[in-house]
Amino acid sequence: MEVTVRFLGPFEQYSTQRELPLDLPEDATVGVAMQALGPQLGEAFQEEVLNRLSQVRRMVLVNGASLLAHGWDTRLANGDTISLVPPTAGG
């Protein structure tokens, strides 16, 4: 299946494209997708993002929804969009 990964804000530094298609096995999870990005995006992405997945989780959306319910085990479907978004603060 194919999903799209969007890089927003500071995450844009890891890819030459703002959106990147990603081929994954059927029934892949967000965690599998993040690990699949590592070799494509290089050492900086692996060190700064993948090694801090517990902190990054709140910055990952699937089709605009947070991962709060199932975390990295959130199942993906063909055509889904994973967005890496910077943290925001309001007030």
C-alpha positions in Angstrom: 0.0 0.0 0.0 1.1 3.6 -0.4 0.8 6.4 2.1 1.9 10.0 1.9 4.2 11.5 4.5 4.1 15.3 4.9 6.9 17.3 6.5 5.9 20.6 8.1 7.9 23.3 9.8 11.2 22.1 11.1 10.6 18.6 9.8 11.0 19.9 6.3 14.8 19.9 6.8 14.8 16.1 6.5 13.4 15.7 3.0 13.9 17.5 -0.3 10.2 17.1 -0.8 7.4 18.5 1.3 5.4 15.3 0.6 6.9 11.9 0.2 5.1 8.7 -1.0 6.0 5.7 1.1 5.3 2.1 0.0 4.5 -0.1 3.0 3.2 -3.7 3.5 -0.5 -4.1 4.0 -1.6 -3.7 7.7 1.5 -1.5 8.4 1.4 0.7 11.5 2.6 4.2 12.0 5.6 2.8 13.8 6.5 0.7 10.8 6.2 3.7 8.6 8.4 5.8 10.8 11.1 3.1 10.8 10.8 2.8 7.0 11.6 6.5 6.7 14.9 6.2 8.5 17.0 4.8 5.6 15.4 7.1 3.1 15.9 10.3 5.1 19.3 9.7 6.5 21.3 9.8 9.7 20.0 13.1 11.0 16.4 12.0 10.8 17.3 8.7 12.5 19.2 10.4 15.3 16.9 13.4 15.9 13.5 11.9 15.3 13.5 8.1 15.4 15.7 7.9 18.5 13.1 10.2 20.3 9.9 8.6 19.2 8.3 8.9 22.6 8.7 12.7 22.3 7.8 12.8 18.6 4.5 10.9 18.9 2.5 14.0 19.8 3.8 15.6 16.6 2.5 12.9 14.3 -1.0 13.0 12.8 -2.7 10.4 10.6 -5.3 12.0 8.3 -5.3 15.0 10.7 -6.0 12.9 13.9 -3.5 12.4 16.8 -2.1 9.0 17.8 -3.5 9.2 21.3 -5.7 6.1 21.0 -3.3 3.6 19.7 0.1 5.3 19.4 2.7 3.8 17.1 0.4 0.7 16.7 -2.1 2.8 14.8 -3.0 0.9 11.6 -2.6 2.6 8.3 -4.7 2.1 5.1 -3.8 2.7 1.5 -4.0 6.5 0.8 -3.5 7.6 4.4 -1.5 10.8 5.1 1.0 10.9 7.9 1.9 14.5 8.9 5.0 15.4 10.9 4.0 18.7 12.5 5.9 21.0 14.9 4.6 21.4 18.4 2.5 24.4 19.1 1.6 26.3 22.2 -1.4 28.5 22.7 -2.6 30.8 25.2 
